[in-house]
Amino acid sequence: MDLATMEQKTTDARYKTIYDFEIDALTIVHNVVIYQGVHSTIADMARQMLRDCQYDLMELEQCKDCYRMSNEKSDKYWFCKPCRPNHQLVYAKQKGFPYWPAKVIRVENELYDVRFFGSQHQRAVIEKSHIRPISVNIHTLQVKRTSAWNKACEELKKHQELLTQSLNEPEPRTNTTTTTTTTNTTNTTTTTTTTTTTTTTTPPTRPESDMRSSRDEHEARHTHRLR
């Protein structure tokens, strides 16, 4: 296993889950340590590669649309484009900064992982007590309207416009094919109608707890091998 092989498998869409991808990255680290030594420079590089890989996979788990758009940045409004599912919109206050419009990436133990609107689209973890709903009266936030704050609000407005457009778009129709066969006999005409419906089914999402436990078990097996 090597990076070129992983790249080819990705191009060929041979990875069924992101954990299959992580397993190959872990295998590379295992092989490098076996052949080059646990304290070698190349082993350190392999472990750094694994950390980068696991970070990206974590980001991909949280929101695949955010991950894709933040890497592609196809146009200047990439951050304004809605994700599926849509992110909660809030005003979040980071220490030393005013309330700022943001997307909620996830919430865990009353801590909000948010990404701010504006030029840099920075991330921060904010306590629930410093979160306000996007519908709040802006004057109650006592925000000084700087150029940066105005730019963030412009992005927020653009996002809301695109969000409204996406909500108004009609849902895709189910493809239905109808075949009618008519058989004529002397005294009776029999009509048979067959309807075929094509439906796309999304596989169930694997529970996060199962994901983490599977990853931990795999890492434990590799750690045992290294020892």
N, C-alpha and C positions, 0 to 999 in steps of 0.2 A: 504493500500500500504506500502511495506517495501522493503529493499534491496534484500532480498531473493526472493521476488516475481519478482522484476526487473531482477534479474539474471536468473530466470527460463524463463521469457518471452524472454530474449535475446537468451538463449539456444534454445528455441523453434521457434526462428525467427518470433515472433509475432509482433515485432515493424516494421511498414511499413515505417516510417521516423524517423530521429534522433530527431525530435520535439516531437514525441510521447514519446520517452525516456525522454526528458527533462521535459515534463508535469508530468510524474510519479515522477521525482525527486522533482519538485516543490510541488507536492501533499504531499510528505513525510515531507518537511519543514513546510507546512501549518498545517498538523496534529500534528507535534511535538510542534509547537508554541501554538496551541489550547489547547493541553493536558498538556504540561509541562511549558508553560509560555514563553513570548517573550524574557525575559532576563535570562532564565535558561541556564545552561551549555550545556545540550543536544541540546538546540535550536541553540547555537553557533556552535556546532559540525555539526548539520544538515545544517546550512548555509554554513559552510566550504565545506561540501560534495557537495553542490549545485554549489559552485564556481569551485571546481575541475571538476565536471561534465561538466559545461558550457565551461570551458577551453578546455577539451578534445573534446567536440563536435565542437568547433570552429576549432581546429586542423584537425579534421576529415573532416570538410567542405572544408578546404583549399586543402588538398590532402590526399585521403584515403590510397593511397599506401605508402606515407611517414609515415603516422600514424601507419599503420600495421607493416611496416618493422622496424621502430624505436623501436617498442615495442617487436617484435619477435626477432630481431637480430639473424637470423638463421645461419649466418656465418660472417666471418670477412669482406666480401665484401658487406654487406647489404646496405651500403650507396651508393655503386657504381651501384646498380641495377636501371634500368630506371623505371620511373613512367609513368602512362597513364592518361593524356597526359604528354609528356616529359617536363621537366623544362628547361627554358632558362639558359644557362651557361654564367657566367661573371667573371671578376676580380673585386672584391669590396674592397674598402679601408676604414677600420675603424680607428677612431682617435687613433693615437699612434701606429698603425700597418701598415705594407706594404700592397700593393695590394695582394689579396688572391683569389684563385679560389673558386667559390661558385655556388650553385643552387639558382635560383630566385623562392621563394615560391609564392609571389604575389607582385603586384605594385599598389600603391594607392597614388594619389596626388604627383607623382614624387618621392615617397619614396619606396625604394626597401627592401622588407623583404627577407633576404637571409639566407642560411645555408651553412656554410663553409665546404669545404673538409678538411680532416686532422684527427687527433686522437680524438678530442673532438666534432667535428661537431656542433660548436656553432652557435647560431642565432643572427642576428643583423638587425637593420633597418638603411639603408644607403641612403644618398641623391644621386640623379641622377648624380650630378657633380663628385661623387667619384666612379662611375661605368664605367668599360671599357669592351668592347666586348671580348669574349674568343678568338677571332681570332687576337687580337692585338699582335704586336711584343713584346715579353716578355722584351727585352732589353730596350724598351721605358718606362717600369714600374719602372726601377731602383730598382729591388728587390735584397736583399742580400739572397743568396741561403743557408739557414740554413737547418738543418736536418728536422725540422718541415715543412718547405716550400717544401722540396723535397718529403716528405711523402704525402703532400696534392696534389702535382702534379702527383704523382703515382696513387693516388685514382682517380683523374680527368681522367687520361689516361685510367684506367680500366673502368671507367664509359663510356667513349667515345667508347671503344671497345664493351662493352655490348650493347650500344645504336645502334651501327652499325649492330650488329648481329640481334637485334630485328627488325630493319628496313628492313633487308634482308629476314626475315622470311615471307613465303607466307601467305596471308590472308586466314582465314578459309572459306571453300567452303560452298555454300548453299546446304542443303540436298534436293535432288529431287527424288521423287519416281514416276515411270511411270508404269501405268497399261494398258495393251492392251487387249481388248475383241474382238474376231472375231466371227461373226454370219454368218453361211453358209445357203443360201436358194437355191432354184432350179437353178435360173439363175443369182443371185447377191450375191456378198460377201461384207459385210459391216464391216469395221474396225473402232472401236472407241478407241481413246487414251485419257486417263485422266492423267493429270500431277498435282501432289500435291507438293507444295513448302513450306518448313518450314523455316520461317524467324524469327529470334530473334529481337525483337524491344525494344530498350532502352527507358524508359519513359522520357519525357522532363524534363530538370533540372529546378527546381523552381528558379525564379529570386532572387538574393541575397537581393534586397530591400524588396520583399515579405516575405522572411525568417525572416529578422530582425524585420519587422513590426509585424508579427505574434508572434514572441517571446516577443516583447515589450508589445503587448496587453495582452498576457497571464500573464506576470509578473505583469502588472498593476492590473489585476483582483485579483491576489493573494495578492498583497500589500493592495488592498482595503479591502479584507477579514480580513487581520491581523489588520487593523485599527479599 
